[in-house]
Amino acid sequence: MSYRERGFTLIEVMVALAVVAVALPALLFILVQQVDGTAYLRDKTLASWVASNKFNEFELIVMQSGEVPKGEQRGEAELLGRDWFWRIEREDTALEGFYRVTIDVAVDESMEPTLYSLSGFFVPPVPDNG
């Protein structure tokens, strides 16, 4: 058996280590980005649930009172052990008696950044004179 057939040379080992040294941080960076992306999607999904709950509550208020509340409302809701901040804004539309309602949800009271925004339209119910 000749000298060349016994194993790796020092240069081959150094090249292999250099490849590993470049590839490993890149893989770790991708892993961290994936974890951050997953957390963001979880938060966005939970924020959509909060917005949907508030939208349904707002709809019940409109049905009970017979009118769409004016102005802006703000509040806090707890979902899965976490506090979520919401804002409901009513806007007039070009059609009289037809209102656009937007619900924004965020994890911070300043509402920045808004994680999720839900919009819908309301017409106050016509009283039943039955």
Secondary structure, DSSP 8 states (H G I E B T S, - for coil): --GGGSS--HHHHHHHHHHHHHHHHHHHHHHHHHHHHHHHHHHHHHHHHHHHHHHHHHHHHHHHHSS---SEEEEEEEETTEEEEEEEEEEE-SSTT-EEEEEEEESSTT--S--EEEEEEE--------
